[in-house]
Amino acid sequence: MVEVTAVAQEIIDKVEKLSVLELNGLVKALEEKFGVTAAAPVAIAAAPAAAGAAAGGDAGAAASTVSVILASAGDKKIQVLKVLREITGLGLKEAKDLVDGAPKPIKEGASADEAKTIKEKLEKEGAKVEIK
């Protein structure tokens, strides 16, 4: 086990609580900011560095937004995976992990209209989706 400072451990703990969609957005933001393409080891190493900044930005928006939760994929898992990847921009493995781990958040901090659209697209393919 690697020893880390208390500050580094706090950042790791924050990253660990991110949804797959939030983590994907964080990786893309880090790639853009630093002009790199993140391979898996780079994404894991780079994500904690910006977690503190990313974690503080959503506090005010949470009151007027909702979370879209994938309750289950239903019978047409492949079609649900395709739609999920289209909505989130996730890779195949990440989307499959999200579907296999349901119930899981698909999008947090979504507007009511955006959440409704996401729910409709996924339910059309047989998924069960909750908005909270």
N, C-alpha and C positions, 0 to 999 in steps of 0.2 A: 504494500500500500504506500502511495506517495504521501509524504507529509506536506501540508499546505498551511499557510497562515490563516488566522481567524477571518480576515477579510476575504481571502480567496475561498474559504469554505462557505462563507455567507453567500458569495456570488454563485458558487456551485449549487447551493441549496435553492436559490432563486431560479436558476436555469432548470433545475430538476422539476420545478412546479409548472413550467410552461407547457402549454398544449403543443401538439405536433405542429399545428398551423402557426402558432406564435414562434416556435423554434425555427421553423422554415423561413419565416419572415425575418427573424433575427440574423440567420445565416446569410440571406440575400442582402440585407442591409450592410453586414460586415464585408461581404464580397465587394459591394459597390464602394463603400467607404475606403477600403484599403486596396482596391484594384486587384484582387486576387480571385481565384476560383478555389472554392473550398472542397478538398477531398475530405472524406470522413474524419481522419485524424485532425485536419486543420480546423474543421467545423467545430469539433469538440473542444479543441484548445482555444479557439477564438471566441466561442460563444460566451464563456464566463467573463471575458474582458469587458463586454458591453452590456451584460445583464443588468448591472446597477442602473445604467442610464435608461435602458428599455423598461425596466420595472416601474420607474417613477412616472412615466408619461401617461398612463391610462387611468389614474385615480379619478379625475373629474369626469371622464367620458363614461365610466361604468354606470352612473346613475341613469343615463338615457339610452342605454344599449342593452342588448340581450345576447344570450349564448345559444348557439345551435348545437344540439347534442345528437349524435348518431346512436340511437337506442339499439338497433340491430340492422343487419344488412338484408335480411329477408332471404328469399329463394334465389334471386338473381344477383349473386355476389359480384360476378365479373362486370355486369352493367353498372352496378353501384360503384365499383372501383373506378370505372372509366369516368363517371360523372364526378365522383369525389376528386379525382386528379384534375379534372377540368376546373372545378370550383376553387381548389386550394393551391394548385400548382405543385403538389407533392410528387415525389418520385413513386414508382411502382411499389417498392418495398415499404416506404413510409405509409402509403395509402393502404396497403394490405395489412400492415401492423395496426393501423387505426381501425379498420373494419373488423379484424380478428379480435381486437381488444374492446369492442363495443360493450357497454356504452362509453363513449368518449366524446369530448368536445370537438366539433368540426371548426367552428368559428366563434370566438368570443369577442365581444365588443361590436357586434353587428347591429345595424339599424333594423328596425322592425320590418321594413320593406325588403331589405337584403336577406334577412332571416327567412322571410316568407318565400322568397324566390328559391333559396337554397333548399328549403324543406320541400317545395313543390317538385323541383328537379329530382331529388333523391327518392321521394315517395312515388313518383312516376315509374321508377325502376324497381319498386318493391321494398325499399328501405323504410324503417320506422324512425322518425325524427321528432325530437322534442325541442321546443323553444322555451327557454327559461329566462 
